[in-house]
Amino acid sequence: MKISARNRFSGRVVRVEREGVLVKVWVAVEKVDEVTTLITCEAAKELELKEGDNVEAVFKATEVIIVKGGG
């Protein structure tokens, strides 16, 4: 997958917790203790996120995006 964002960390999902219509995702990354973000339940379902998955935390000016695979 190609993406224009350059601000990103590779990491491992350490926790996934549903909060109403959103899902909170904790990602363990090198050089930083942990990154946490909220994503929609639909996005979490599409990514099939679970603990232990390798992902990338991609930072935009106002948000963090979770990318799984192909990075």
C-alpha positions as CSV (number, residue, x, y, z in Angstrom):
1,M,0.0,0.0,0.0
2,K,1.3,3.5,-0.9
3,I,0.5,6.4,1.3
4,S,1.7,10.0,1.2
5,A,2.0,10.5,5.0
6,R,5.6,10.5,6.3
7,N,4.9,10.7,10.0
8,R,4.4,7.1,11.1
9,F,5.6,4.4,13.5
10,S,5.5,0.7,13.0
11,G,4.2,-1.2,16.1
12,R,2.1,-4.0,17.6
13,V,-1.5,-3.7,18.8
14,V,-1.5,-4.4,22.5
15,R,-5.1,-3.6,23.3
16,V,-8.4,-3.1,21.5
17,E,-11.5,-1.8,23.4
18,R,-14.9,-0.8,22.1
19,E,-16.2,2.5,23.4
20,G,-19.7,3.0,22.1
21,V,-19.5,3.6,18.3
22,L,-15.7,3.9,18.4
23,V,-12.9,1.5,19.1
24,K,-9.8,2.5,21.2
25,V,-6.6,1.0,19.9
26,W,-3.3,0.9,21.8
27,V,-0.2,0.4,19.7
28,A,3.3,-0.4,21.2
29,V,6.0,1.3,19.1
30,E,9.8,1.7,19.4
31,K,11.2,5.0,20.8
32,V,7.7,5.8,22.2
33,D,6.0,4.0,25.0
34,E,2.6,3.7,23.3
35,V,0.3,5.4,20.9
36,T,-3.5,5.4,21.5
37,T,-6.2,6.4,19.0
38,L,-9.9,6.2,18.5
39,I,-11.2,4.7,15.2
40,T,-14.7,3.8,14.1
41,C,-16.1,0.3,14.8
42,E,-16.5,-0.1,11.0
43,A,-12.8,0.7,10.5
44,A,-11.7,-1.8,13.2
45,K,-14.0,-4.5,11.7
46,E,-12.6,-3.9,8.2
47,L,-9.0,-4.1,9.5
48,E,-9.9,-7.2,11.6
49,L,-7.8,-5.6,14.4
50,K,-6.8,-7.8,17.3
51,E,-4.0,-7.9,20.0
52,G,-0.7,-8.9,18.5
53,D,-1.3,-7.5,15.0
54,N,1.5,-5.6,13.4
55,V,0.3,-2.1,12.3
56,E,1.5,1.4,11.5
57,A,0.4,4.5,13.3
58,V,0.2,7.2,10.7
59,F,0.0,10.8,11.9
60,K,-1.8,13.5,10.0
61,A,-2.0,17.1,11.2
62,T,-5.1,16.4,13.3
63,E,-5.4,12.6,13.7
64,V,-3.7,9.3,13.9
65,I,-4.5,6.6,11.3
66,I,-4.1,2.9,11.8
67,V,-2.7,0.9,8.8
68,K,-2.5,-2.9,8.8
69,G,-0.4,-4.9,6.3
70,G,1.4,-3.8,3.1
71,G,3.5,-1.2,4.8
